[in-house]
């Protein structure tokens, strides 16, 4: 059983997406790919799974109220793996979601041992500023720090703690449960449900875009959402709890530049969005590709774009046109396109993106201020 | 092991105080009995045990800053069992303690299923109003509801959750730990330590007067208090945590009127402080005494004041003079004083007390308002 459990506190590695979905009851995202093809990650199958996405799809298309909720862990450089999540947040904001973004400054302090003030600084300078440079605005946005939580939130979190047994938590999170993990799990559930509290807009569909390793939190939260019934009609504190089970989407993680996991703690595995373009270029030039041992071999057998970190950068971030991407893929497969030229092409696109993005970061200050002022 | 564990969520029955103290490392209160003989419960050995009381004794005598912290569970009528705790709170307030009283309205809602508004009403009309009628004032008093907790408190409580393992909690609370109990235990510890947070007055000796069944919370809290070291000198959020291990006192519970446990859920077991004096008198007249089967036998063998609920009322609440009490005791033992006359005497004192107290309750409104206004 342990092998089949997802660890939301682990390193985020998922061996086989299709299998995990079978084992955990996550559904494929395929049926929504065409309907929301204006989202690059959806269109290209990077958003691979979902729970209850039907009510989100309906809310988007019929312009009904719904919420998007996500958190960020301010613990390092904002890199292209984070950009994927940011792009999704921004897409939902454009699709009229009430947008909730929580900066987990407390979690960064207690779990990752980052001083609170530094965690707040990272949240603003790395995460929020990059979000804004990527397109996040103050429209329908609730951005807050965990340490700014307000009383109705805490009251609610305490009530959640009475709604789940330790055995249920062990069933979801494994036997190596700790006191800290229990608090963290209940906190995650409260985070996800709280946009539906009366104080924050009331019951409505809520989508949480996550990596598949975060599914245990989604399952716990969905369990919770059915466990509140009004016991005291006269009592606001309990009768106000009415939830629509949250929906979720699951995306494939980007790989690290050397083919392993992309990790904030290993700068050689990622490119930061504040990276000096020269350094970024060098990182691309030394990234793992799907190329063969020699150019001759490559021209004969063709490359393996599925195992290429450079191609992955193009798919996730740098090439918007599907037609162009298909040509690159075909060129690689046929052996006509070799790694050296492909890397240079990627580095060119990346450099252009970074320069433009870093200019936008400078212009982001005003919007960042507005967002922080409104929290 | 299980038989030797104290259950803070149980019914509060303690079979043998001396044994428990040996098993759990609680020390006798004897050496402080004479020093604080102006406290009836201390003088008469009702406050029987303590941990680290030395620093409280010193703070009281040398008029140094210290705090007294206690909570109340607003779930029923305020009776003479509660009065014992109230009298102690008031005594510490008079002895210059910074006095912290927390009304556990949230706990009453989530654990005892009492609507939040009703719990708040009980806290004010039963507990706080009786406290004031018994002598509590607004001086150096912080009275608050759990649902009014402020952010620094919650931030701190979350940090506590990372400082204790599940196995440690099981060691203290037993294997039948639940998610709710874990939250409750961490909450109790945060309650007890929070007067020492920078926002609430900083590190100083703190005494928590409790029944012996609450000792697990004290032990957990004392463990916590040593687990904070400043990891980041520059970081206010962690460096501000510096605690003096809290001290505690343990009192003997009053027995119920029929000799069993005094319980809020059984009105025949207690006399409420708002009880109609006529009803109260009847309850005394039918209380269990230490009398013999017949008056003849009683005159011959003498009574057993140790097993007498009427004598207990006199000891705990109604007779201030030790000399008078000693005479009553001797009279009973010798067989000269029979139960009928003793009950009548007790009923008379009780009626006088209740009439006076209920008059004071009417005058309490203004102080209650001041206290609630200042929270």
Contacts between the chains, C-beta under 8 A, distances in Angstrom:
chain1	res1	chain2	res2	distance
A	106	B	155	6.2
A	106	B	158	5.7
A	106	B	159	7.8
A	109	B	159	7.6
A	109	B	235	7.9
A	109	B	237	6.3
A	109	B	238	7.0
A	110	B	158	6.4
A	110	B	159	5.4
A	110	B	161	7.9
A	110	B	162	4.7
A	111	B	162	7.2
A	113	B	231	6.7
A	115	B	231	7.9
A	115	B	232	4.1
A	115	B	234	6.3
A	115	B	235	3.5
A	115	B	237	7.2
A	115	B	238	7.0
A	116	B	235	5.7
A	116	B	236	7.4
A	116	B	237	3.7
A	116	B	238	7.3
A	117	B	234	7.3
A	117	B	235	5.9
A	117	B	236	7.3
A	117	B	237	7.5
A	118	B	235	7.5
A	147	B	151	6.6
A	147	B	155	5.3
A	147	B	237	7.7
A	148	B	151	7.0
A	149	B	151	6.7
A	149	B	154	6.6
A	150	B	151	7.9
A	151	B	147	6.6
A	151	B	148	7.0
A	151	B	149	6.8
A	151	B	150	7.9
A	154	B	149	6.6
A	154	B	154	5.0
A	155	B	106	6.3
A	155	B	147	5.4
A	158	B	106	5.7
A	158	B	110	6.5
A	158	B	183	6.2
A	158	B	187	7.5
A	159	B	106	7.8
A	159	B	109	7.7
A	159	B	110	5.4
A	161	B	110	7.9
A	161	B	179	5.3
A	161	B	180	5.4
A	161	B	182	7.4
A	161	B	183	3.8
A	162	B	110	4.7
A	162	B	111	7.2
A	162	B	179	7.3
A	162	B	180	4.2
A	162	B	183	7.7
A	164	B	179	5.3
A	165	B	178	6.4
A	165	B	179	6.4
A	166	B	177	6.4
A	166	B	178	6.0
A	166	B	179	5.6
A	166	B	182	7.8
A	169	B	179	6.4
A	177	B	166	6.3
A	178	B	165	6.3
A	178	B	166	6.0
A	179	B	161	5.3
A	179	B	162	7.3
A	179	B	164	5.3
A	179	B	165	6.4
A	179	B	166	5.6
A	179	B	169	6.4
A	179	B	182	6.4
A	179	B	186	7.4
A	180	B	161	5.4
A	180	B	162	4.2
A	182	B	161	7.4
A	182	B	166	7.8
A	182	B	179	6.4
A	182	B	182	6.0
A	183	B	158	6.2
A	183	B	161	3.8
A	183	B	162	7.7
A	183	B	183	7.9
A	183	B	186	7.5
A	186	B	179	7.4
A	186	B	183	7.6
A	187	B	158	7.5
A	231	B	113	6.7
A	231	B	115	7.9
A	232	B	115	4.1
A	234	B	115	6.4
A	234	B	117	7.3
A	235	B	109	7.9
A	235	B	115	3.6
A	235	B	116	5.6
A	235	B	117	5.9
A	235	B	118	7.6
A	236	B	116	7.5
A	236	B	117	7.5
A	237	B	109	6.4
A	237	B	115	7.4
A	237	B	116	3.9
A	237	B	117	7.6
A	237	B	147	7.7
A	238	B	109	7.1
A	238	B	115	7.2
A	238	B	116	7.3
